[in-house]
Amino acid sequence: KVAASPHMFDVIVLPNQYGDIVSDIAAEITGSVGLGGSSNVGMEHAMFEAIHGSAPDIAGKGIANPSGLILGSIMMLIHVGLGEEAQLIHNAWLRTIEDGVHTGDLYKEDSSKKKVGTADFTKAVIDNLGEDPKRLRIVNYEAVEAGGLHIPPVRPAEPCTKELVGVDVALTWNDGTPEDLAKIVKQAATGNLNLSIVANRGVKVWPGVPGNTSYADNWRLRFKATKKITHTDIIDLLKSLDEAGLDFTKAVNLHTFNGEPGYSLAQGE
């Protein structure tokens, strides 16, 4: 939706990993990931930067777009209450973009006027200090106050009941069909954990084998507990799989919290 209909969104609240991904997508929609500034605001401290990581392949070449750092700096000035300074720089930056002075990531022969490097783009912004954009919307930060974004107090987590209810085991295997694998696993698995689903490439392939399906050599086995289990049960399961010659690569425990699954259901589960 962000890529196809960005006009639908204003503020998007996401966990850290997805926020990282979506912020890059949003920046690319504006023209380049190099345009994204960001703020990380905590209870007592704040840090401002470009949204993207480092680019060692172009380090020292003077071709990177400094806009992300410039816009991050504008956020910092707003946060500490220097609205007039932020406004001066932001409008100068807008005027530079509007004038067609662009770094390589934004440059297009039919719409840009001058292709510049990092230092020359920065100099163009400095030269435009005091100028306003003519077509783009002029920004006004004169009314901002020091303190910027205020974070509400962190609430302590409510107590909950956590219960171990199963395990997902990833393994490498390439010796037959899902039915063959399930047969080997069910013979090896003992105790209080039963095989419930076999998945390959994110698709459930057992029970019920889809026709005309090609398989990768990485499989996921989901085991569900038949009664209350401990970590020892999972260790015993992994030991049994190892003794059966199965090369497991990862195990992820499955928990419920107050009876609700704290894990994603498998396709078809």
matplotlib code that plots the C-alpha trace (Angstrom):
import matplotlib.pyplot as plt

x = [0.0, 2.8, 4.4, 1.1, -1.0, 1.4, -1.3, -3.3, -0.8, 0.3, 1.8, 2.6, 3.3, 5.4, 7.9, 11.6, 12.4, 9.3, 9.7, 13.2, 11.9, 8.9, 10.9, 13.2, 10.3, 8.7, 12.0, 12.3, 8.8, 9.9, 12.8, 15.7, 16.5, 19.1, 16.3, 15.2, 16.1, 15.1, 14.8, 15.2, 13.6, 13.8, 12.8, 16.0, 18.0, 17.4, 19.5, 19.1, 20.5, 19.8, 17.5, 19.8, 23.0, 26.5, 27.4, 31.0, 31.0, 30.8, 32.6, 35.1, 33.9, 31.9, 28.7, 26.4, 23.3, 23.6, 19.9, 19.2, 21.7, 20.5, 16.8, 17.8, 19.6, 16.5, 14.6, 17.2, 16.9, 13.1, 13.5, 15.7, 13.5, 15.5, 12.6, 13.8, 17.2, 15.4, 13.0, 15.9, 17.8, 14.7, 13.4, 16.9, 17.0, 13.6, 14.7, 17.9, 15.8, 13.3, 16.1, 17.1, 20.4, 20.5, 22.9, 23.2, 20.5, 17.9, 19.4, 17.3, 18.3, 14.8, 14.0, 17.2, 19.4, 22.7, 24.3, 26.4, 28.3, 28.0, 30.0, 28.5, 24.9, 25.7, 27.2, 24.1, 21.9, 24.2, 24.0, 20.2, 19.9, 17.3, 15.6, 12.2, 10.9, 8.7, 6.5, 7.0, 5.3, 7.2, 7.8, 7.4, 8.8, 8.8, 6.3, 8.1, 9.2, 12.2, 11.5, 10.1, 8.4, 7.4, 7.4, 4.7, 5.9, 6.6, 4.0, 5.2, 4.1, 1.0, 1.7, 0.8, 1.0, 3.6, 3.4, 5.7, 3.4, 5.7, 8.6, 9.4, 12.4, 14.1, 16.2, 18.0, 16.8, 16.6, 15.8, 12.2, 8.7, 7.0, 5.4, 8.8, 10.1, 7.0, 7.3, 11.0, 10.2, 7.2, 9.3, 12.0, 9.8, 8.9, 7.6, 5.1, 5.6, 3.7, 4.5, 1.6, 2.7, 5.6, 6.2, 8.5, 9.1, 6.4, 3.7, 2.2, 3.1, 2.0, -0.5, -2.0, 0.7, -0.1, 0.4, 3.1, 5.1, 8.9, 10.6, 13.7, 16.0, 15.0, 12.0, 10.1, 8.6, 6.0, 5.6, 2.8, 2.7, 0.2, 0.5, 2.6, 6.2, 9.6, 12.8, 14.0, 11.3, 12.5, 16.2, 15.1, 13.2, 16.3, 18.5, 16.1, 16.1, 19.9, 20.1, 17.7, 20.3, 18.3, 20.3, 18.4, 19.6, 17.4, 14.7, 12.3, 10.1, 6.4, 4.7, 1.2, 0.7, -2.5, -3.6, -3.1, -0.4, 2.7, 3.7, 2.4, 0.1, 1.4, -0.3, -3.4, -3.1]
y = [0.0, 2.4, 1.8, 1.8, 4.4, 6.6, 9.3, 7.1, 7.5, 10.1, 8.4, 4.6, 2.8, -0.3, -2.5, -1.7, -4.2, -3.4, 0.3, 0.1, -1.6, 0.7, 3.9, 2.9, 2.2, 5.5, 7.4, 5.6, 6.8, 10.4, 9.8, 8.3, 6.6, 9.4, 11.8, 10.3, 12.0, 10.3, 10.9, 8.5, 10.1, 8.7, 9.7, 11.7, 11.7, 12.0, 11.1, 12.3, 10.7, 9.7, 6.6, 4.6, 2.8, 3.3, 2.9, 1.6, 1.2, 4.9, 6.1, 8.9, 9.5, 12.6, 11.4, 10.5, 12.6, 14.5, 15.3, 12.6, 14.1, 17.6, 16.7, 14.8, 17.9, 20.0, 17.6, 18.1, 21.8, 21.6, 19.2, 21.7, 24.6, 26.3, 26.6, 29.7, 28.0, 24.8, 26.8, 28.7, 25.5, 23.5, 26.2, 26.5, 22.8, 22.9, 25.7, 23.7, 20.7, 22.9, 24.5, 21.2, 20.9, 17.2, 14.5, 11.4, 9.4, 12.1, 13.4, 13.0, 14.6, 15.7, 17.4, 18.2, 21.2, 20.3, 17.1, 17.7, 15.7, 15.8, 19.0, 21.0, 20.1, 21.2, 24.5, 25.1, 24.7, 27.2, 29.6, 29.4, 30.3, 33.0, 31.9, 30.2, 27.7, 29.1, 26.1, 23.7, 24.5, 26.9, 25.5, 27.5, 26.4, 29.7, 28.5, 25.3, 25.1, 23.3, 19.7, 18.6, 15.2, 14.2, 10.5, 9.3, 7.4, 3.8, 1.6, -1.6, -4.8, -6.5, -9.9, -12.8, -16.6, -17.9, -21.5, -23.6, -25.5, -26.7, -26.0, -25.3, -27.2, -26.3, -28.9, -29.7, -32.7, -33.8, -37.5, -37.8, -36.5, -34.8, -38.1, -39.7, -37.0, -37.1, -40.9, -40.6, -37.8, -39.5, -42.6, -40.6, -38.3, -39.6, -38.2, -35.4, -33.6, -34.7, -33.6, -31.5, -29.8, -30.0, -26.8, -26.1, -22.6, -21.3, -23.7, -26.6, -29.8, -32.3, -33.6, -33.5, -33.3, -30.8, -32.1, -30.9, -29.2, -28.7, -28.6, -26.8, -28.7, -26.6, -27.8, -26.6, -29.1, -27.9, -30.0, -29.5, -30.6, -33.3, -32.2, -29.8, -29.8, -28.4, -27.5, -31.0, -32.4, -30.2, -31.3, -34.9, -34.3, -32.7, -35.6, -38.1, -36.3, -36.2, -39.9, -40.5, -38.7, -35.6, -32.4, -29.7, -26.1, -24.2, -24.6, -22.0, -22.5, -21.9, -20.1, -18.9, -15.8, -15.9, -18.7, -16.7, -17.9, -15.8, -17.3, -17.1, -19.9, -22.0, -21.8, -24.1, -24.4]
z = [0.0, 0.8, -2.6, -4.6, -2.6, -0.5, -0.3, 2.0, 4.9, 7.3, 10.4, 10.3, 13.6, 13.2, 15.1, 14.5, 11.7, 9.6, 10.3, 8.8, 5.7, 5.2, 5.8, 2.9, 0.7, 1.5, 0.8, -2.6, -3.5, -3.0, -5.4, -3.6, -0.3, 0.0, 0.8, 4.1, 7.4, 10.6, 14.4, 17.2, 20.3, 23.8, 27.3, 27.9, 24.7, 20.9, 17.9, 14.3, 11.1, 7.6, 7.4, 5.3, 6.3, 5.0, 1.4, 1.4, -2.4, -2.9, 0.2, -0.5, -4.1, -3.3, -5.1, -2.2, -1.7, 1.6, 1.8, 4.4, 6.8, 6.0, 6.7, 9.8, 11.0, 10.4, 12.6, 15.3, 15.1, 15.4, 18.4, 20.3, 19.5, 16.8, 14.4, 12.5, 11.7, 10.6, 8.4, 6.8, 5.9, 4.8, 2.4, 1.0, 0.4, -1.2, -3.5, -4.5, -5.4, -7.2, -9.2, -10.6, -8.9, -8.2, -7.1, -9.3, -7.6, -8.5, -11.8, -14.9, -18.2, -19.1, -15.8, -13.9, -14.8, -13.1, -11.9, -8.8, -6.2, -2.4, -1.8, -4.6, -3.6, -0.1, -1.4, -3.5, -0.4, 1.5, -1.4, -1.3, 2.4, 2.7, -0.5, -0.6, -3.1, -5.8, -6.6, -3.6, -0.4, 1.9, 5.4, 8.5, 11.8, 13.7, 16.3, 17.4, 21.0, 22.6, 23.6, 20.2, 20.3, 23.8, 24.6, 27.1, 30.2, 29.5, 31.1, 32.9, 31.1, 32.5, 34.0, 31.8, 31.7, 29.3, 28.3, 26.0, 23.6, 20.8, 18.5, 14.9, 13.6, 10.3, 8.7, 5.4, 3.6, 0.0, -0.1, -1.1, -0.8, 2.2, 3.0, 3.2, 5.5, 7.7, 8.1, 9.2, 11.6, 13.1, 13.8, 15.4, 17.4, 20.8, 24.0, 24.3, 20.9, 17.8, 14.2, 13.0, 9.8, 7.3, 5.3, 2.3, 0.9, 3.2, 2.0, 3.9, 2.1, 4.8, 5.7, 2.2, -0.5, -3.3, -6.8, -9.2, -6.5, -6.5, -3.2, -1.8, 0.5, 3.5, 5.5, 8.5, 10.9, 13.4, 16.6, 19.0, 22.6, 23.6, 27.3, 29.3, 28.1, 29.2, 27.4, 28.2, 25.9, 23.0, 23.6, 23.6, 20.3, 18.7, 19.9, 18.4, 15.0, 15.1, 15.8, 12.8, 10.6, 10.1, 9.7, 11.7, 11.3, 13.7, 16.4, 17.5, 20.6, 20.4, 23.3, 24.2, 26.3, 28.4, 26.1, 22.9, 20.4, 20.4, 17.0, 13.5, 12.4, 9.5, 6.2, 6.4, 10.2]

ax = plt.figure().add_subplot(projection="3d")
ax.plot(x, y, z, "-o")
ax.set_aspect("equal")
plt.show()
